[in-house]
Structures are given as C-alpha cells and as structure tokens.
C-alpha cells in the first residue's frame, strides 16, 4: 500500500512536471513561431500552391471537395492579391484585387465583381491566413494556442489553434486551426470552424514561396469575359 | 448550402415536404431562380400558366406576367440572362416569390454550383407548428438563417435593406422640405403681387380682417385643390409604372400620408400667404396703391 502511494505520488509529480514543461515549451514555441512569421512576412513576395478545399456539412456529415491552384502576390507592403482556380465540373476562379472580389464562371464566360469595401482586410486575413502575415497581426486578431508539432502533407508543421477576438467574427467563425510549415513558414493546412459543426478544410501542397517568375498576369482573370458589377 | 440537406429536412418532425431553389442575382432587384419543377409545384400549389407551359428544354425559362409585359416577352421569345441565352417556354401568374425561373440543375451547372442551393422551403403539417419547427431547426443548426414564411416575407420589405431605407427617408425628408418651401414661396409671391389690389380694397373701406379672411379662404381652397390634384396624379404615376416597368418598380398608395401631405400644403400655403398679406394690410393705402 505504501509502495502504491509512492508510485502514485511519483506519477502525479511526473505528470505535473511534464505538463509544466510542455506548457513552457509550447509558450516558447508559440512566441518563436510568431517571431519567425514576423521575419518571414518581411521577405514574402508571393507564393504558388496546389489547393484542396473540403467543405464539411456537419449535420448531414457530408464532404464536398474542390481542387485547384492558388497564386498569391504581395502588390504593396500592406496589400495582397490572390487568384484561386478551381478545376473540375464546377470550375471557377476567385480573385481578390484591391477592394474587389471577382468570381469567374467559365461556363457563362462572366466575371462577377463584388466591392467588398470594409471587409477587404477581413477577407485577406481569412483567405490568406498565414501567407506573409506577421505573427503580431495573428496575435492581434486571434487568441492563439499551440497544439504542438504535426506532420501534414509530408511537412513538419506546427499546429496553432486560433480563436477570433472580434465578437462579430466569432458569430461567423468559431475557430481556425492553422498548420504552419516549419520549412516555408506558410500554412500547409487551414481549418475554419463555423458555428453548428460545419467546417472548411483547406490544404496546400507543392507550395513555392517567392517563386522567381510570378508576373502580375498570373493573377488576371480572362480579359474577354463579360464583367458584371454586383453591388 | 448542400442539396443533401433536403432529405435531412424531410425527416424532421412535422415537416411534410421540402424543396430547394437557387437564386442568381441579375442586377437591380431582379433574380433568376432555379427550381425543380415537380417538387416546387407540390410545395407551392403549382404554376398557373397564362401562356405556354413548363420547361421543355434545358435552356427554357418561365417568367411571370409582369416581367413578360415589361420585357415584351412572349412564349418562344429569347432573352439573355447571366450571359446565357434562354427561351421563354411559359408565362405564369405572379405570386410565386420568383419572376424568372429556370431548371435548377441547369442553373447549378452554369454557375459551377452543382448540388448547391440558396434556399430550402419546408412545408409543415400544421401552420401553427411552423414556429416551433423553426425554433427546433435553429437549435439543431446554429449559423444557418432559418425563418418562418412570415419572417421571411417581412425581410423582403425595404425596411430590411438598411441603405435603401435611409435613402428613402432622405428623399421623403427633402420632398417634404422642398414641397413646403415651394408652396410657401408660391403663395408669398402671389399675395405680394396683389398688394395693389389689397390697397384698392382698403381704399374702398375693407377692414384688415376682411382682407385677411379673403386671403386665407382663397389660400385654403388652392391648397386643398392642389392636394387633391397631387393625390390624383400619384395614380397617374402608378399607372405609368405598372405599364412601363411592372416587374421592376411598384408604387404603393400609402393612405396615411394623405393627411400629412394635405397638412404640409395647407400650412405651407397659409404661412406663405399670411405674411405678405399681413404686411400689405398694415401698409398705408397710398403706399399699397403705388406698389409695383
């Protein structure tokens, strides 16, 4: 009985010690990661990647997958532009340029343009979460927890859990999980949790940061398409 | 949202039927609605066609009578919507919460939204159970916008569009102020021009009260006739809208505004008339007679 008590005490001590050590390690690690993101953001000029988006509808446990590629380019110190091309039967392209969100529908040969005005920053921060984004910006907008290292898409990455600080954002987005590659300091995977159990899982592969050839034309939608201003 | 939610809704307690639609904006207030005709008919009681009938081909649309009249469409006409040419296969009586309808799967495919819906309509076994069903679904599906038809149709009023509501408020405010000033200025000028006549009346022995009484009665008569003519003219604009742009613009006669507009014109006219009239009757007769 005495031995059992000693073992129990030792076990509790070891668990408590490990927990403390892990907490310290995680806290340091988070700070390190955010610092590294700060540094990486200064040299980030653009990126290309393959993208897979799984939209999960929780209540019916349904997944819908879209596959394509993404091009991100920093057009000015505080301005990102991107173009996402989805392939397959539901092919479409989504581009963000200045304050205009453009959606190209190939079957209609039409580009619909939405002036997203005051939501521009939010759109950039959500869609491009982790791409060239300084760690301090992440810390400003989200409460961050470090869930440790994981291997995603054959890349060592750190798993961060972000909870939006703004109550308006929380109504639409309850949590974001972000896997940051330790090699590229860009996201390998993002998981956006909506209230009610739905989520969107975005996975990036073949990521090339600051590719040598990234002309502005890589972010253009077809010029011959009909343009419709939607708002 | 996913089309697979429809079978899920069908399984919910008290839900007897469910069907989804897809809505594509066309600019302004017009939309193109994708429907699955058989289920939509089952839910809505069916389209009553004035001309033609349901879709025959994938590129067919059906339009309501107002839209057909505005765009001068007949069965067999073609119309370009969302950069796609459609053929009108039927014209239906309005009142289906949609003016232009196309096949759901065709619209989903064209807009790269296969198996996606914009809205799902549910039918419940008892109208009194609608709200409890809505509440139950809101609990099960937080983050989704779920409304009873009563709540949904109330969202379609201008009051639900913040900017439009403010814009209309500003337009009404400007119209009230400008209307008031115009009526006042018109009467002011009219009475000012009659200073000499007022002088003649005074020279003939008319008292100030008699002259003011005369002016007020005349002003009141003009204001009332003006109000009535203005109200009649609103029916003219209503007729014009109904015939020129029946599907886009509608004008509702708000009877509560009749006494308000009447009061604006009467008060404006009286204020405009009394001030110069009072000045004229207080003037010396010789000065009033020499007024030019």
Interface residues (C-beta under 8 A of the other chain):
Chain A: X57 X59 X60 X62 X64 X86 X89 X90 X91 X92 X105 X106 X107 X108 X109 X110 X172 X194 X195 X196 X198 X226 X228 X229 X230
Chain B: X1 X2 X4 X5 X8 X25 X27 X82 X83 X84 X109 X110 X111 X112 X113 X114 X115 X140 X141 X142 X143 X144
